[in-house]
């Protein structure tokens, strides 16, 4: 199971997410065990998330979205009326990030529903592979495009790849991988992924 961060979610976006998960679960008439089984992780983990005791990793968020049968962007976006058209503008002010020990994530175009892909800005914050923890793996097709800094991509079966601004990599998200930043400069990437059905 992917690691979770034992830190209270005191910031408002995390509280809002915890309340939304509980509200959506209860609206479907599910107890915590039912959602945990649908999402594929322990009920105790879900309980801690709903009570603000754990901050979910990207992998856990993706599993929760799959458990609810929705897009990840629907789960993490601020709840506003859906768009009639198919256009949304994300201004430079990104708002609060979804954070875990290795990354900060900002969903993009979250108000657009039914897309075959999802997109985020991501900052990779970890520099030490030994401190990274369990490598990521999720059932998606992934694209990372480096906007700033230097990204070191570790993947199972390949030598580590160094990517700099302007470089992109497409890869199978189910392949174990770990993204690290190299150097002092902020490593920021555009992350586009498509969940597999």
C-alpha positions as a Markdown table, in Angstrom:
| # | Residue | x | y | z |
|---|---|---|---|---|
| 1 | Unk | 0.0 | 0.0 | 0.0 |
| 2 | Unk | 1.4 | 3.5 | -0.8 |
| 3 | Unk | 2.7 | 5.4 | 2.2 |
| 4 | Unk | 0.6 | 8.0 | 3.9 |
| 5 | Unk | 1.8 | 11.1 | 5.8 |
| 6 | Unk | 1.0 | 11.2 | 9.5 |
| 7 | Unk | 0.3 | 14.8 | 9.8 |
| 8 | Unk | -2.9 | 16.7 | 10.7 |
| 9 | Unk | -4.7 | 18.3 | 7.8 |
| 10 | Unk | -5.2 | 21.7 | 9.4 |
| 11 | Unk | -5.3 | 23.7 | 6.1 |
| 12 | Unk | -8.7 | 24.4 | 4.7 |
| 13 | Unk | -8.3 | 22.5 | 1.3 |
| 14 | Unk | -7.5 | 19.3 | 3.2 |
| 15 | Unk | -10.5 | 19.7 | 5.6 |
| 16 | Unk | -12.8 | 20.4 | 2.6 |
| 17 | Unk | -11.5 | 17.2 | 0.9 |
| 18 | Unk | -12.0 | 15.2 | 4.1 |
| 19 | Unk | -15.6 | 16.5 | 4.4 |
| 20 | Unk | -16.3 | 15.8 | 0.7 |
| 21 | Unk | -15.2 | 12.2 | 0.9 |
| 22 | Unk | -17.4 | 11.6 | 3.9 |
| 23 | Unk | -20.3 | 13.4 | 2.4 |
| 24 | Unk | -20.1 | 11.5 | -0.9 |
| 25 | Unk | -19.7 | 8.2 | 0.9 |
| 26 | Unk | -22.7 | 8.8 | 3.1 |
| 27 | Unk | -24.8 | 10.1 | 0.1 |
| 28 | Unk | -24.2 | 6.7 | -1.5 |
| 29 | Unk | -25.3 | 4.9 | 1.6 |
| 30 | Unk | -21.8 | 3.3 | 2.1 |
| 31 | Unk | -20.1 | 2.7 | 5.3 |
| 32 | Unk | -16.3 | 3.2 | 5.5 |
| 33 | Unk | -15.6 | -0.4 | 4.9 |
| 34 | Unk | -17.7 | -0.4 | 1.6 |
| 35 | Unk | -15.7 | 2.6 | 0.2 |
| 36 | Unk | -12.4 | 1.2 | 1.4 |
| 37 | Unk | -13.1 | -2.1 | -0.4 |
| 38 | Unk | -14.1 | -0.2 | -3.6 |
| 39 | Unk | -11.0 | 1.9 | -3.4 |
| 40 | Unk | -8.6 | -0.9 | -2.5 |
| 41 | Unk | -7.1 | 0.1 | 0.8 |
| 42 | Unk | -7.7 | -0.3 | 4.5 |
| 43 | Unk | -10.8 | 1.0 | 6.3 |
| 44 | Unk | -8.6 | 2.4 | 9.0 |
| 45 | Unk | -6.8 | 4.6 | 6.4 |
| 46 | Unk | -10.1 | 6.0 | 5.2 |
| 47 | Unk | -11.2 | 6.7 | 8.7 |
| 48 | Unk | -8.0 | 8.7 | 9.4 |
| 49 | Unk | -8.4 | 10.6 | 6.1 |
| 50 | Unk | -12.0 | 11.5 | 6.9 |
| 51 | Unk | -11.0 | 12.7 | 10.4 |
| 52 | Unk | -8.1 | 14.8 | 9.2 |
| 53 | Unk | -5.4 | 12.6 | 10.7 |
| 54 | Unk | -3.8 | 11.6 | 7.4 |
| 55 | Unk | -3.0 | 13.5 | 4.2 |
| 56 | Unk | -3.6 | 11.2 | 1.2 |
| 57 | Unk | -0.9 | 10.6 | -1.3 |
| 58 | Unk | -1.6 | 10.9 | -5.1 |
| 59 | Unk | -2.0 | 7.2 | -5.3 |
| 60 | Unk | -4.6 | 7.1 | -2.5 |
| 61 | Unk | -6.5 | 10.0 | -4.1 |
| 62 | Unk | -6.6 | 8.2 | -7.4 |
| 63 | Unk | -7.9 | 5.0 | -5.7 |
| 64 | Unk | -10.6 | 7.1 | -3.9 |
| 65 | Unk | -11.7 | 8.6 | -7.2 |
| 66 | Unk | -11.8 | 5.1 | -8.8 |
| 67 | Unk | -13.8 | 3.9 | -5.7 |
| 68 | Unk | -16.4 | 6.7 | -6.3 |
| 69 | Unk | -16.3 | 6.1 | -10.0 |
| 70 | Unk | -15.4 | 9.7 | -10.8 |
| 71 | Unk | -12.5 | 11.7 | -12.2 |
| 72 | Unk | -9.7 | 12.6 | -9.8 |
| 73 | Unk | -10.3 | 16.3 | -10.6 |
| 74 | Unk | -14.0 | 15.9 | -9.5 |
| 75 | Unk | -12.8 | 14.6 | -6.1 |
| 76 | Unk | -10.2 | 17.3 | -5.4 |
| 77 | Unk | -11.7 | 20.5 | -7.0 |
| 78 | Unk | -13.5 | 23.1 | -5.1 |
| 79 | Unk | -17.2 | 22.4 | -5.5 |
| 80 | Unk | -18.7 | 25.0 | -7.9 |
| 81 | Unk | -21.5 | 24.8 | -10.5 |
| 82 | Unk | -20.4 | 22.7 | -13.5 |
| 83 | Unk | -19.6 | 24.5 | -16.7 |
| 84 | Unk | -22.1 | 24.6 | -19.6 |
| 85 | Unk | -19.3 | 24.8 | -22.1 |
| 86 | Unk | -15.9 | 23.2 | -22.3 |
| 87 | Unk | -13.6 | 26.0 | -21.3 |
| 88 | Unk | -11.9 | 27.0 | -18.1 |
| 89 | Unk | -9.0 | 29.3 | -17.4 |
| 90 | Unk | -6.6 | 28.7 | -14.6 |
| 91 | Unk | -4.8 | 31.8 | -13.6 |
| 92 | Unk | -1.3 | 31.9 | -12.2 |
| 93 | Unk | -2.5 | 32.0 | -8.6 |
| 94 | Unk | -2.7 | 28.3 | -8.0 |
| 95 | Unk | -4.2 | 28.4 | -4.5 |
| 96 | Unk | -3.5 | 25.7 | -1.9 |
| 97 | Unk | -1.6 | 22.7 | -2.9 |
| 98 | Unk | -2.4 | 19.0 | -2.2 |
| 99 | Unk | 0.9 | 18.0 | -0.5 |
| 100 | Unk | 2.6 | 14.8 | 0.5 |
| 101 | Unk | 6.2 | 14.1 | 1.5 |
| 102 | Unk | 7.5 | 14.1 | -2.0 |
| 103 | Unk | 5.3 | 16.4 | -4.0 |
| 104 | Unk | 2.9 | 19.4 | -4.1 |
| 105 | Unk | 0.0 | 19.1 | -6.6 |
| 106 | Unk | -2.3 | 21.7 | -8.1 |
| 107 | Unk | -5.2 | 20.3 | -10.3 |
| 108 | Unk | -5.8 | 22.2 | -13.5 |
| 109 | Unk | -9.1 | 22.6 | -15.3 |
| 110 | Unk | -10.9 | 20.8 | -12.4 |
| 111 | Unk | -14.2 | 22.3 | -13.4 |
| 112 | Unk | -14.2 | 20.5 | -16.8 |
| 113 | Unk | -15.9 | 17.1 | -16.4 |
| 114 | Unk | -15.7 | 14.0 | -18.6 |
| 115 | Unk | -12.2 | 14.6 | -19.9 |
| 116 | Unk | -10.3 | 11.5 | -21.1 |
| 117 | Unk | -7.3 | 12.9 | -19.3 |
| 118 | Unk | -6.4 | 14.9 | -16.1 |
| 119 | Unk | -3.8 | 17.6 | -15.7 |
| 120 | Unk | -1.9 | 19.1 | -12.8 |
| 121 | Unk | 1.0 | 21.3 | -11.9 |
| 122 | Unk | 3.4 | 19.3 | -9.8 |
| 123 | Unk | 6.4 | 20.3 | -7.8 |
| 124 | Unk | 8.8 | 17.5 | -6.9 |
| 125 | Unk | 10.4 | 18.2 | -3.5 |
| 126 | Unk | 12.3 | 15.1 | -2.6 |
| 127 | Unk | 16.0 | 14.9 | -3.4 |
| 128 | Unk | 17.0 | 11.6 | -1.7 |
| 129 | Unk | 15.9 | 8.3 | -3.2 |
| 130 | Unk | 16.4 | 6.5 | 0.1 |
| 131 | Unk | 14.0 | 9.0 | 1.8 |
| 132 | Unk | 11.4 | 8.7 | -1.0 |
| 133 | Unk | 9.6 | 5.7 | 0.5 |
| 134 | Unk | 7.6 | 3.2 | -1.6 |
| 135 | Unk | 7.8 | 4.0 | -5.3 |
| 136 | Unk | 4.6 | 5.3 | -7.0 |
| 137 | Unk | 2.5 | 3.1 | -9.2 |
| 138 | Unk | -1.0 | 3.8 | -10.5 |
| 139 | Unk | -3.1 | 2.5 | -13.4 |
| 140 | Unk | -2.6 | 5.5 | -15.7 |
| 141 | Unk | -0.7 | 6.6 | -18.9 |
| 142 | Unk | 1.5 | 9.5 | -17.8 |
| 143 | Unk | 3.2 | 12.5 | -19.3 |
| 144 | Unk | 5.6 | 14.8 | -17.4 |
| 145 | Unk | 6.8 | 18.0 | -19.1 |
| 146 | Unk | 9.5 | 19.9 | -17.1 |
| 147 | Unk | 8.8 | 23.6 | -16.7 |
| 148 | Unk | 11.7 | 24.5 | -14.3 |
| 149 | Unk | 14.5 | 22.8 | -12.4 |
| 150 | Unk | 15.9 | 19.4 | -13.0 |
| 151 | Unk | 13.9 | 16.1 | -12.7 |
| 152 | Unk | 15.5 | 12.7 | -12.0 |
| 153 | Unk | 13.0 | 10.0 | -13.0 |
| 154 | Unk | 13.7 | 6.6 | -11.5 |
| 155 | Unk | 11.7 | 3.7 | -13.1 |
| 156 | Unk | 11.8 | 0.0 | -12.8 |
| 157 | Unk | 13.8 | -1.6 | -15.6 |
| 158 | Unk | 15.3 | 1.7 | -16.9 |
| 159 | Unk | 18.4 | 3.7 | -15.9 |
| 160 | Unk | 17.5 | 7.0 | -14.1 |
| 161 | Unk | 16.6 | 9.7 | -16.6 |
| 162 | Unk | 17.6 | 13.4 | -16.1 |
| 163 | Unk | 15.1 | 15.9 | -17.6 |
| 164 | Unk | 15.5 | 19.6 | -17.8 |
| 165 | Unk | 13.1 | 22.5 | -18.8 |
| 166 | Unk | 11.5 | 21.7 | -22.1 |
| 167 | Unk | 12.0 | 17.9 | -21.8 |
| 168 | Unk | 9.1 | 15.5 | -21.7 |
| 169 | Unk | 8.6 | 11.9 | -20.8 |
| 170 | Unk | 5.7 | 9.6 | -21.5 |
| 171 | Unk | 5.5 | 6.4 | -19.4 |
| 172 | Unk | 3.3 | 3.7 | -18.0 |
| 173 | Unk | 2.2 | 4.9 | -14.5 |
| 174 | Unk | 1.8 | 1.3 | -13.4 |
| 175 | Unk | 5.6 | 0.8 | -13.7 |
| 176 | Unk | 7.1 | 1.6 | -10.3 |
| 177 | Unk | 8.6 | 5.0 | -10.4 |
| 178 | Unk | 10.1 | 7.8 | -8.2 |
| 179 | Unk | 10.4 | 11.4 | -9.2 |
| 180 | Unk | 13.2 | 13.5 | -7.5 |
| 181 | Unk | 14.4 | 17.0 | -8.0 |
| 182 | Unk | 18.1 | 17.7 | -8.5 |
| 183 | Unk | 19.7 | 20.9 | -7.2 |
| 184 | Unk | 18.3 | 23.8 | -5.3 |
| 185 | Unk | 16.0 | 25.2 | -8.1 |
| 186 | Unk | 12.3 | 24.4 | -7.8 |
| 187 | Unk | 11.4 | 21.4 | -10.0 |
| 188 | Unk | 8.0 | 22.1 | -11.5 |
| 189 | Unk | 6.3 | 20.0 | -14.2 |
| 190 | Unk | 3.1 | 19.8 | -16.1 |
| 191 | Unk | 1.6 | 16.4 | -15.3 |
| 192 | Unk | -1.0 | 15.0 | -17.7 |
| 193 | Unk | -2.4 | 11.5 | -17.1 |
| 194 | Unk | -5.2 | 9.3 | -18.4 |
| 195 | Unk | -6.7 | 6.7 | -16.1 |
| 196 | Unk | -7.1 | 3.3 | -17.8 |
| 197 | Unk | -10.7 | 1.9 | -17.8 |
